[in-house]
Structures are given as C-alpha cells and as structure tokens.
Amino acid sequence: MTTIKNLQKRLDRLEPRPTTEPDLVEIVLEALSDDDLDLLHEHASLRDAGFDEEQISVMMADRWSRFQQAVERFKQIAAELDRQ
C-alpha cells in the first residue's frame, strides 16, 4: 500500500514547491523610477516586435542613452541586493 509520505515524495519530484523568498527582479523593479520603467518597457516592446538593438537605438533616439543608464541602475541595484 502506498503511504501518504511516498505520495508526497512523488509529488515533490513532479512539482516544485513555490518559494517564499522574494523575487529579486520584482524588488529591483520596485526600486526604479517610473521613467526608468517606461524606458525598459519601451525597449522590451520593441524587442518583442522583432527589432534588433541597432534599430531600437535609432527609434529611441535621445532616449537610448537614458535607457542604457536605466539598465545600469537595474544592474547596480540587483548586484547590491545579491550581496546581501
């Protein structure tokens, strides 16, 4: 007869349990300004539409450098949180 413990082991192998740890990306995104989020969203939307980096940089024009700064801020915040 299969015990509940054995069934639970089988379920654990099939389905990963949700983690209670906070999502690093969510925390970083919450720390960014609305302007940074807008730039990241614009870039992601253009990538999803199939444009490459060169095309996106031309389309974003003066916002491209601000987008790159937003990416750097994202990386810095993520690195700081990762060290903690």
TIPA-498848 format. One record per residue (C-alpha): residue number from 1; y, z, x. Coordinates in nm, 2 decimals. Each point is the difference from the previous one (the first is absolute). Example, Ala and Ser with C-alpha at 12.3 -4.5 7.8 and 13.67 -1.06 7.14 Angstrom:
residues 2
<k: 1 north: -0.45 up: 0.78 east: 1.23> $
<k: 2 north: 0.34 up: -0.07 east: 0.14> $
//
This chain:
residues 84
<k: 1 north: 0.00 up: 0.00 east: 0.00> $
<k: 2 north: 0.34 up: -0.09 east: 0.13> $
<k: 3 north: 0.23 up: 0.30 east: 0.04> $
<k: 4 north: 0.37 up: 0.00 east: -0.07> $
<k: 5 north: 0.06 up: 0.06 east: 0.37> $
<k: 6 north: -0.18 up: -0.32 east: 0.09> $
<k: 7 north: 0.18 up: -0.20 east: -0.27> $
<k: 8 north: 0.33 up: 0.13 east: 0.13> $
<k: 9 north: -0.09 up: -0.11 east: 0.35> $
<k: 10 north: -0.07 up: -0.35 east: -0.13> $
<k: 11 north: 0.33 up: -0.01 east: -0.19> $
<k: 12 north: 0.18 up: 0.12 east: 0.31> $
<k: 13 north: -0.14 up: -0.29 east: 0.20> $
<k: 14 north: 0.09 up: -0.25 east: -0.27> $
<k: 15 north: 0.35 up: 0.11 east: -0.09> $
<k: 16 north: 0.25 up: 0.15 east: 0.24> $
<k: 17 north: 0.16 up: 0.31 east: -0.13> $
<k: 18 north: 0.38 up: -0.01 east: -0.05> $
<k: 19 north: 0.19 up: 0.17 east: 0.28> $
<k: 20 north: 0.25 up: 0.27 east: -0.07> $
<k: 21 north: 0.20 up: -0.08 east: 0.31> $
<k: 22 north: 0.33 up: -0.17 east: -0.07> $
<k: 23 north: 0.03 up: -0.37 east: 0.06> $
<k: 24 north: 0.20 up: -0.06 east: 0.32> $
<k: 25 north: 0.15 up: -0.33 east: -0.13> $
<k: 26 north: 0.12 up: 0.17 east: -0.32> $
<k: 27 north: 0.17 up: 0.27 east: 0.20> $
<k: 28 north: 0.17 up: -0.25 east: 0.23> $
<k: 29 north: 0.12 up: -0.22 east: -0.29> $
<k: 30 north: 0.15 up: 0.31 east: -0.17> $
<k: 31 north: 0.19 up: 0.07 east: 0.32> $
<k: 32 north: 0.16 up: -0.35 east: 0.01> $
<k: 33 north: 0.33 up: -0.09 east: -0.16> $
<k: 34 north: 0.02 up: -0.23 east: -0.30> $
<k: 35 north: 0.15 up: -0.27 east: 0.21> $
<k: 36 north: -0.30 up: 0.02 east: 0.24> $
<k: 37 north: -0.24 up: -0.01 east: -0.29> $
<k: 38 north: 0.18 up: -0.31 east: -0.14> $
<k: 39 north: -0.03 up: -0.18 east: 0.33> $
<k: 40 north: -0.37 up: 0.08 east: 0.04> $
<k: 41 north: -0.07 up: -0.11 east: -0.35> $
<k: 42 north: 0.19 up: -0.32 east: 0.05> $
<k: 43 north: -0.20 up: -0.08 east: 0.31> $
<k: 44 north: -0.33 up: 0.09 east: -0.16> $
<k: 45 north: 0.08 up: -0.22 east: -0.30> $
<k: 46 north: 0.08 up: -0.30 east: 0.22> $
<k: 47 north: -0.32 up: 0.06 east: 0.20> $
<k: 48 north: -0.20 up: 0.01 east: -0.32> $
<k: 49 north: 0.17 up: -0.33 east: -0.11> $
<k: 50 north: -0.15 up: -0.16 east: 0.31> $
<k: 51 north: 0.30 up: -0.02 east: 0.24> $
<k: 52 north: -0.05 up: 0.07 east: 0.37> $
<k: 53 north: 0.22 up: 0.23 east: 0.21> $
<k: 54 north: 0.23 up: -0.28 east: 0.12> $
<k: 55 north: 0.07 up: -0.13 east: -0.35> $
<k: 56 north: 0.06 up: 0.35 east: -0.12> $
<k: 57 north: 0.24 up: 0.08 east: 0.28> $
<k: 58 north: 0.20 up: -0.31 east: -0.10> $
<k: 59 north: 0.00 up: 0.09 east: -0.37> $
<k: 60 north: 0.10 up: 0.36 east: 0.06> $
<k: 61 north: 0.28 up: -0.11 east: 0.24> $
<k: 62 north: 0.22 up: 0.30 east: 0.08> $
<k: 63 north: -0.25 up: 0.24 east: -0.18> $
<k: 64 north: -0.27 up: -0.09 east: 0.26> $
<k: 65 north: 0.14 up: 0.23 east: 0.27> $
<k: 66 north: 0.04 up: 0.28 east: -0.26> $
<k: 67 north: -0.36 up: -0.06 east: -0.11> $
<k: 68 north: -0.12 up: 0.03 east: 0.36> $
<k: 69 north: 0.19 up: 0.33 east: 0.03> $
<k: 70 north: -0.16 up: 0.12 east: -0.32> $
<k: 71 north: -0.34 up: -0.08 east: 0.15> $
<k: 72 north: 0.09 up: 0.20 east: 0.31> $
<k: 73 north: 0.11 up: 0.30 east: -0.21> $
<k: 74 north: -0.33 up: -0.02 east: -0.19> $
<k: 75 north: -0.20 up: 0.00 east: 0.33> $
<k: 76 north: 0.20 up: 0.29 east: 0.14> $
<k: 77 north: -0.05 up: 0.22 east: -0.31> $
<k: 78 north: -0.37 up: -0.09 east: -0.01> $
<k: 79 north: -0.03 up: 0.09 east: 0.37> $
<k: 80 north: 0.17 up: 0.33 east: -0.05> $
<k: 81 north: -0.22 up: 0.09 east: -0.29> $
<k: 82 north: -0.31 up: -0.11 east: 0.19> $
<k: 83 north: 0.09 up: 0.24 east: 0.28> $
<k: 84 north: 0.02 up: 0.30 east: -0.23> $
//
